[in-house]
Amino acid sequence: MDRVTSNLTDFTGRTVWVTGAASGIGRAVAIRFAAHGADIFGTDVNEKGLDETAEIVTGQYGRKMLFKVSSTADSAQASLSAKFVQDEFKRLDALVNCAGVGKGNLAEFQTDEQWNEVLGPNLNGIFFCSRSAIPLLKKQGGTIVSISSVEGLIGSPLLTAYCSSKHGVLGFTKALAMELGQHGIRVNAICPGAINTPMLRMGLKELPEMLRKPLIKRTPLKRVGAPDDIARACLFLASPLADFITGTALVVDGGLTCGMGFDML
């Protein structure tokens, strides 16, 4: 990395709030920002995973990481998390909304509980945490990056709740960007493709073989993504390298959605 680029991705003295920081993309995001100098506040429902992430952030990168066991789907808990950031870090420079779940069922048989179990963290949680973070971000300007999905661009069988939530993230991102631009706050989303996370591994086990096998074949780069592929995209969108980017969705999917993905190729 050249010196100019390195300076633009230097987060020393800044605080980043990462939801879903206990594993997968959220853990990779926390580690990536710590590697670039940021102090981290992490939230998740998995205390053991949060502790493991904190050990990496502090042990390998010497950065401060504090965390709270908290559900983003709970409005009151999101507000308490924002207050914790204000009390302990005195500032917030970026919120990265990574928390989410992916569970499927045919819409005909999907219960209210199953629907709300997905929409709660995947969409409501992004609203709750973003709303709580806005007053802190307004103090010096900052960014919000939310993880959507390629399922926010297309539809898939068995994933009506998940697709609805991820489409909603993109609409929320665009509307919020319109509201917050005047305050120097940029709001963007990322649409990951197949990323090697615990959620994907569990999801692949649950998918019928006819839906599972074509996944790699349909990806032009012929691999599943790594969580750090998404973390680096988050770093870019939160950095001055993306100073004139707001209200958009960056697709990071190895080319999965760029064409029909003919198997014979």
C-alpha positions in Angstrom: 0.0 0.0 0.0 1.4 3.4 -1.0 1.8 6.1 1.6 -1.1 8.3 0.3 -3.5 5.4 0.4 -2.2 4.3 3.8 -2.9 7.8 5.2 -6.4 7.8 3.9 -7.2 4.4 5.5 -5.6 5.4 8.9 -8.3 5.2 11.5 -6.0 6.0 14.5 -7.9 8.0 17.1 -11.3 6.9 15.6 -14.0 4.7 17.0 -15.9 2.1 15.0 -19.1 0.4 16.2 -19.5 -3.1 14.7 -22.6 -5.1 15.2 -22.5 -8.8 14.8 -18.8 -8.6 15.9 -18.6 -12.1 17.4 -18.1 -14.0 14.1 -18.1 -14.0 10.4 -18.2 -10.7 8.6 -18.6 -8.7 11.8 -15.5 -10.2 13.3 -13.5 -9.6 10.1 -14.7 -6.0 10.0 -13.6 -5.4 13.6 -10.2 -6.9 13.0 -9.7 -5.0 9.7 -10.5 -1.6 11.2 -8.3 -2.4 14.2 -5.4 -3.3 11.9 -5.8 0.3 10.5 -5.7 1.9 14.0 -9.3 2.1 15.0 -10.7 1.4 18.5 -13.7 -1.0 18.3 -17.0 -1.2 20.1 -18.6 -4.6 19.3 -22.1 -5.8 19.9 -23.6 -9.3 19.5 -25.7 -11.9 21.3 -22.7 -14.2 21.5 -20.5 -13.2 24.5 -17.9 -15.9 23.9 -17.4 -14.8 20.3 -17.2 -11.2 21.3 -14.5 -12.1 23.8 -12.5 -14.0 21.1 -12.7 -11.1 18.7 -11.5 -8.7 21.4 -8.6 -10.9 22.1 -7.5 -10.6 18.5 -8.1 -6.9 18.3 -6.1 -6.2 21.5 -3.6 -9.0 21.3 -2.6 -8.8 17.7 -3.2 -5.1 16.9 -2.9 -3.4 20.3 -6.2 -1.6 19.9 -8.9 -1.0 22.4 -12.0 -3.1 22.1 -15.0 -3.0 24.4 -18.2 -4.9 23.8 -21.7 -5.5 25.0 -23.9 -8.5 24.7 -26.8 -6.9 22.9 -29.5 -7.7 20.4 -29.8 -5.2 17.6 -33.4 -6.2 17.2 -34.2 -4.6 20.6 -34.6 -0.8 20.3 -33.8 -0.2 24.0 -30.6 -2.2 23.8 -29.4 -0.3 20.7 -29.9 3.0 22.6 -28.0 1.7 25.5 -25.1 0.7 23.2 -24.9 4.2 21.8 -24.8 5.6 25.3 -22.0 3.2 26.1 -20.0 4.4 23.1 -20.5 8.0 24.2 -19.5 7.3 27.8 -16.5 5.1 27.1 -15.1 6.3 23.8 -16.4 9.9 23.7 -16.9 9.8 19.9 -18.1 7.6 17.1 -16.7 7.8 13.5 -18.3 4.8 11.8 -21.2 2.3 12.4 -20.9 -0.9 10.5 -24.1 -2.9 10.7 -23.2 -6.6 10.2 -25.6 -8.4 12.6 -28.0 -10.6 10.8 -29.6 -14.1 10.5 -30.5 -16.2 7.4 -33.2 -18.7 7.8 -35.5 -20.0 5.1 -38.9 -21.6 4.6 -41.6 -21.6 1.9 -43.7 -18.5 2.3 -46.8 -20.6 2.5 -45.6 -22.3 5.7 -43.6 -19.5 7.2 -44.8 -18.6 10.7 -45.1 -15.1 12.1 -42.3 -16.0 14.5 -40.0 -17.1 11.7 -40.6 -13.9 9.7 -39.9 -11.7 12.6 -36.8 -13.7 13.6 -35.3 -12.6 10.3 -36.7 -9.1 9.9 -35.8 -8.2 13.5 -32.0 -8.1 13.3 -31.7 -7.9 9.5 -33.8 -4.7 9.0 -35.2 -3.4 12.3 -31.8 -3.7 14.0 -30.1 -1.6 11.3 -32.7 1.1 11.8 -32.4 0.9 15.6 -28.6 1.1 15.7 -28.4 3.7 12.9 -31.0 5.9 14.7 -29.0 5.6 17.9 -25.7 6.4 16.3 -26.8 9.5 14.3 -26.4 12.0 17.2 -22.9 10.8 17.9 -21.9 10.8 14.2 -23.2 14.4 13.8 -20.6 15.7 16.1 -17.7 15.3 13.6 -19.3 13.6 10.6 -18.8 9.9 9.9 -20.2 7.0 8.0 -22.7 4.2 8.3 -22.1 1.0 6.3 -24.8 -1.7 6.4 -24.5 -5.3 5.1 -27.2 -6.2 2.7 -26.8 -9.1 0.3 -27.0 -10.1 -3.3 -30.4 -11.3 -2.1 -31.2 -7.6 -1.7 -31.0 -7.4 -5.5 -32.7 -10.6 -6.6 -35.1 -13.1 -5.3 -34.5 -16.7 -4.2 -36.9 -19.5 -3.2 -37.2 -20.3 0.5 -35.8 -16.9 1.4 -38.8 -14.5 1.3 -38.1 -13.1 4.7 -34.3 -12.8 4.1 -34.8 -11.2 0.6 -37.4 -8.8 2.0 -35.0 -7.7 4.8 -32.0 -7.3 2.5 -34.0 -5.3 -0.1 -35.2 -3.2 2.8 -31.6 -2.4 3.8 -31.0 -0.9 0.4 -34.1 1.3 0.5 -33.2 2.5 4.0 -29.6 3.2 3.0 -30.7 5.5 0.1 -33.3 7.4 2.2 -31.0 7.8 5.1 -28.2 9.1 2.8 -30.6 11.8 1.6 -31.3 12.8 5.2 -27.8 12.8 6.6 -25.6 14.2 3.7 -26.1 17.8 5.0 -24.5 16.7 8.3 -21.4 15.2 6.6 -22.5 11.7 7.2 -22.3 9.2 4.4 -24.5 6.1 4.3 -23.8 3.1 2.1 -24.4 -0.6 1.9 -22.6 -3.7 0.7 -24.1 -6.6 -1.1 -22.0 -9.7 -0.4 -22.3 -12.9 -2.5 -21.4 -16.3 -1.0 -19.0 -15.6 1.9 -17.4 -18.3 4.0 -19.2 -17.6 7.3 -20.9 -19.8 9.8 -24.3 -18.6 8.5 -23.4 -19.6 4.9 -22.1 -23.0 6.0 -25.3 -23.7 7.9 -27.4 -22.4 5.1 -25.7 -24.6 2.5 -26.4 -27.6 4.7 -30.1 -26.7 4.7 -30.4 -26.0 1.0 -31.5 -28.7 -1.5 -28.6 -30.1 -3.5 -30.1 -28.6 -6.7 -29.6 -25.1 -5.3 -26.3 -25.7 -3.5 -24.1 -27.2 -6.3 -24.4 -24.3 -8.8 -23.2 -21.7 -6.4 -19.5 -21.9 -7.2 -20.0 -22.7 -10.8 -22.1 -19.5 -11.2 -19.4 -17.3 -9.6 -16.9 -16.1 -12.3 -14.0 -16.0 -9.9 -14.7 -19.6 -9.0 -14.5 -19.3 -5.2 -16.5 -18.5 -2.2 -15.6 -15.1 -0.7 -13.7 -14.6 2.6 -15.1 -12.4 5.4 -12.1 -10.1 4.9 -13.2 -9.4 1.3 -16.2 -7.7 2.8 -14.3 -6.1 5.6 -11.9 -4.4 3.1 -14.9 -3.1 1.2 -16.3 -1.7 4.5 -12.9 0.0 5.2 -13.0 1.6 1.8 -16.5 2.9 2.1 -15.8 4.3 5.6 -12.5 6.0 4.6 -11.8 9.3 2.8 -11.1 7.2 -0.3 -14.9 7.1 -0.7 -15.6 10.7 0.2 -18.0 11.3 -2.7 -19.9 8.0 -2.3 -23.2 7.9 -0.5 -26.5 6.2 -0.9 -25.1 3.4 -2.9 -24.7 -0.4 -2.7 -21.4 -1.9 -3.5 -21.7 -5.5 -4.8 -18.9 -7.8 -3.6 -19.8 -11.2 -5.0 -17.1 -12.5 -7.2 -19.3 -11.7 -10.2 -22.2 -14.0 -9.1 -24.9 -11.5 -10.2 -23.2 -10.1 -13.3 -24.7 -12.6 -15.7 -26.4 -16.0 -16.1 -23.3 -17.9 -15.0 -23.4 -20.7 -17.6 -22.3 -24.0 -16.1 -20.3 -24.9 -19.2 -17.9 -22.1 -18.6 
